[in-house]
Amino acid sequence: MIVSGQYRLGYIRHNYADMAAIAQSLAFSPKVPLEEGIARFVRWVKTQPVVQNGVEDGLDRANRELIERGLMKA
C-alpha cells in the first residue's frame, strides 16, 4: 500500500465513529470486531482484479486530471 498524501479538495481527511452514539441512536451493535472486519475487507480486496472486463483501473489517470484542474493537491 502506498500513502501518497494526495487528496481531493473538500475530502474529510480525519473522522471517527462513536459506537456508543450509534448503539444508543440506532440500537446497533456490531457482530464482527473492527479488526476482524478490516482483515476480511483486505482479504476480499486482494481477490479483486485490477483489470476488469478488459478495462484497467483508471485511478492514476483520474488523479492526474484532478491535479491538472486544481481539484486535488499533489
Stockholm file with secondary structure:
# STOCKHOLM 1.0

chainA/1-74         MIVSGQYRLGYIRHNYADMAAIAQSLAFSPKVPLEEGIARFVRWVKTQPVVQNGVEDGLDRANRELIERGLMKA
#=GR chainA/1-74 SS CCCCCCEETTCCCCCCCCHHHHHHHHCCCCSSCHHHHHHHHHHHHHHSCSEETTEECCHHHHHHHHHHTTSEEC
#=GC SS_cons        CCCCCCEETTCCCCCCCCHHHHHHHHCCCCSSCHHHHHHHHHHHHHHSCSEETTEECCHHHHHHHHHHTTSEEC
//
